[in-house]
């Protein structure tokens, strides 16, 4: 990796007003939730929606916009004696580091202070993984589509799909095939959505089984073990690695 590129991107992002506002809003929400709730599990449950919806949305939309706005800077880097793979991976590390730091300061530190148990740690790890995943997806989105408006639109549509549409389709399928033994298939299908995986991992750690629904119940039965947790975390890492791999591969061949 080129440390100068990584350092520049991180420094540039940490001075960005959007990142600063994002961090402060997360911090204010997190502190407010934990101060209002007298039970840490309830606080984790309240933060769950922020981690599952806000973190992916900001990560994918902000990263996509940043990459489009940095097109001239990227073109300048490509003209230098640097490998394209090094440039692209350095940009990813810079973006992922900045988004992860914003999440850690805004949500991670308050969570570890007020809820230092396994549920709090799981929430923080899942939030960090979602930040990495949706930055990775943003890298793929921005490199595949030249037009900025279309690229941002695709990023928002992907977020809508993972956050809302996927669950709607899953529930529809469950109702349609309710008479068939499809539990094992549902486990595999749920692995196709990192937000669903994060939701289940967190809810498995707190006493809110009623909120988990059918999908969560399946995961409790089959993956409520240490080995199951490890498998799902590996799947999450693959969700971050695969879009990054394909975006890097395309960037190396792209005509700028």
C-alpha positions in Angstrom: 0.0 0.0 0.0 1.1 3.6 -0.5 1.1 5.1 2.9 1.1 8.7 1.5 -2.2 8.1 -0.3 -3.8 6.5 2.7 -2.6 9.3 5.0 -3.9 12.0 2.6 -7.3 10.3 2.2 -7.7 9.9 6.0 -6.6 13.4 6.8 -8.9 14.8 4.1 -11.9 12.9 5.3 -11.3 13.7 9.0 -11.5 17.4 8.1 -14.6 16.8 6.1 -17.7 18.5 7.7 -20.0 15.6 6.7 -17.8 13.2 8.6 -17.6 15.5 11.6 -21.4 16.0 11.7 -21.9 12.2 11.2 -19.7 11.5 14.2 -21.2 14.1 16.5 -24.8 13.0 15.6 -23.9 9.3 16.3 -22.3 10.3 19.6 -25.3 12.4 20.7 -27.7 9.7 19.8 -25.7 7.0 21.6 -25.2 8.9 24.8 -28.8 9.9 24.9 -30.0 6.3 24.4 -27.8 4.9 27.2 -28.6 7.8 29.6 -32.3 7.3 29.0 -32.4 3.5 29.2 -31.7 2.0 32.6 -31.1 -1.5 31.0 -28.1 -1.9 28.8 -29.8 -4.6 26.6 -32.6 -2.1 25.9 -29.9 0.5 25.0 -28.3 -2.0 22.6 -31.7 -2.8 21.1 -32.4 0.9 20.6 -29.0 1.4 18.9 -29.6 -1.5 16.7 -31.6 0.4 14.1 -28.9 3.1 13.9 -26.2 0.4 13.3 -28.4 -1.5 10.8 -29.7 1.4 8.7 -27.8 4.6 9.3 -24.3 3.2 9.2 -24.7 1.3 5.9 -26.5 4.3 4.3 -23.9 6.9 5.2 -21.0 4.5 4.4 -22.2 3.7 0.9 -23.6 7.1 -0.1 -20.7 9.2 1.3 -18.0 6.9 -0.1 -19.6 6.9 -3.5 -19.9 10.7 -3.6 -16.3 11.1 -2.3 -14.9 8.8 -5.0 -16.8 10.6 -7.8 -15.6 14.0 -6.5 -12.0 12.6 -6.3 -12.0 11.5 -9.9 -9.4 14.2 -10.9 -7.2 13.2 -8.0 -7.5 9.5 -8.9 -6.6 10.3 -12.5 -3.5 12.2 -11.3 -2.4 9.2 -9.2 -2.9 6.9 -12.2 -0.5 9.1 -14.2 2.2 8.5 -11.6 4.4 5.5 -11.5 2.1 3.7 -9.2 0.3 0.4 -9.6 -3.5 0.8 -10.0 -4.1 -1.9 -7.5 -2.1 0.0 -4.9 -4.0 3.2 -5.6 -7.4 1.6 -5.4 -6.6 -0.4 -2.2 -5.1 2.7 -0.6 -8.3 4.6 -1.3 -10.3 1.8 0.2 -8.2 1.7 3.4 -8.4 5.5 3.7 -12.2 5.5 3.4 -12.7 2.5 5.5 -10.5 3.8 8.3 -12.2 7.2 8.3 -15.7 5.7 8.4 -14.7 3.2 11.1 -13.2 5.9 13.3 -16.3 8.0 13.0 -18.4 4.9 14.0 -16.0 4.1 16.9 -16.1 7.6 18.3 -19.9 8.0 17.7 -21.1 4.6 18.8 -18.3 2.3 19.8 -16.9 4.3 22.7 -20.3 5.0 24.4 -21.3 1.4 23.8 -18.2 0.0 25.4 -18.5 2.4 28.3 -22.2 1.7 29.1 -22.5 -1.9 27.9 -19.0 -3.5 28.0 -20.5 -7.0 27.8 -20.6 -9.5 24.9 -23.7 -7.8 23.4 -22.0 -4.4 23.3 -18.8 -5.8 21.8 -20.9 -7.6 19.2 -22.7 -4.4 18.3 -19.4 -2.5 17.8 -17.8 -5.3 15.7 -20.9 -5.6 13.5 -21.0 -1.8 13.0 -17.3 -1.8 12.0 -17.9 -4.7 9.6 -20.9 -3.0 8.1 -18.8 0.2 7.6 -16.2 -1.9 5.7 -18.8 -3.8 3.7 -20.7 -0.8 2.4 -17.5 1.2 1.7 -16.4 -1.8 -0.4 -19.8 -1.9 -2.2 -19.4 1.9 -2.9 -16.0 1.2 -4.4 -17.6 -1.3 -6.8 -20.5 1.1 -7.6 -18.3 4.1 -8.4 -15.8 2.2 -10.6 -18.5 0.4 -12.6 -20.6 3.5 -13.5 -19.1 6.6 -15.0 -22.1 8.9 -14.5 -22.2 10.4 -11.0 -26.0 10.6 -10.7 -26.5 7.0 -11.8 -23.8 5.8 -9.5 -25.2 7.5 -6.5 -28.7 6.3 -7.5 -27.4 2.7 -7.7 -25.7 3.1 -4.2 -29.1 4.2 -2.7 -30.9 1.4 -4.5 -28.4 -1.2 -3.1 -28.9 0.2 0.4 -32.7 0.0 0.0 -32.4 -3.6 -1.2 -30.3 -4.8 1.7 -32.1 -2.7 4.3 -35.7 -3.2 3.3 -36.5 -5.0 0.0 -34.5 -8.2 0.9 -36.5 -8.8 4.1 -39.8 -8.2 2.3 -38.9 -10.7 -0.4 -37.7 -13.2 2.3 -41.0 -12.9 4.2 -43.0 -13.4 1.0 -41.0 -16.5 0.3 -41.5 -17.8 3.8 -45.3 -17.3 3.5 -45.4 -19.0 0.1 -43.4 -22.0 1.2 -44.5 -22.2 4.8 -45.6 -25.9 4.4 -42.2 -27.0 3.3 -39.0 -27.7 5.3 -36.9 -24.8 4.1 -35.0 -24.0 7.3 -31.6 -24.9 5.9 -32.3 -23.0 2.7 -33.3 -19.9 4.8 -30.0 -20.1 6.6 -28.2 -19.9 3.3 -30.4 -17.1 2.0 -29.9 -15.0 5.1 -26.2 -15.1 4.4 -26.9 -13.1 1.3 -27.6 -10.0 3.3 -24.9 -8.5 5.7 -27.5 -6.4 7.5 -29.6 -9.5 8.3 -26.5 -11.3 9.6 -25.6 -8.3 11.8 -29.2 -8.1 13.2 -29.2 -11.8 14.1 -25.7 -11.7 15.7 -26.7 -8.9 17.9 -30.2 -10.2 18.9 -28.7 -13.6 19.7 -26.7 -11.8 22.5 -29.7 -10.0 24.1 -32.9 -11.4 25.5 -35.2 -10.2 22.8 -36.2 -13.4 21.0 -39.6 -12.0 20.2 -38.0 -9.3 18.0 -36.0 -11.8 16.1 -38.8 -13.3 14.1 -38.7 -16.5 12.1 -35.3 -15.8 10.6 -33.7 -15.1 14.0 -35.3 -18.2 15.5 -33.7 -20.3 12.7 -30.3 -18.8 13.5 -30.7 -19.4 17.2 -31.4 -23.0 16.6 -28.6 -23.6 14.1 -26.0 -20.9 14.8 -26.4 -20.0 18.4 -23.0 -21.5 19.1 -19.4 -20.2 19.1 -18.7 -22.1 15.8 -21.8 -20.5 14.3 -20.7 -17.0 15.3 -17.3 -17.6 13.7 -18.9 -18.8 10.5 -21.1 -15.7 10.3 -18.2 -13.3 11.0 -16.3 -15.0 8.2 -19.2 -14.5 5.8 -19.2 -10.8 6.8 -15.5 -10.5 6.0 -16.2 -12.1 2.6 -18.9 -9.5 2.0 -16.2 -6.8 2.4 -13.6 -8.6 0.4 -15.6 -9.7 -2.7 -16.9 -6.3 -3.9 -13.4 -4.9 -3.2 -11.8 -7.6 -5.3 -14.1 -7.1 -8.3 -13.8 -3.3 -8.1 -10.0 -3.5 -8.0 -10.0 -5.9 -10.9 -12.2 -3.6 -12.9 -10.2 -0.5 -12.0 -6.9 -2.1 -13.2 -8.5 -2.4 -16.7 -10.6 0.8 -16.7 -9.9 3.5 -19.3 -9.8 6.8 -17.3 
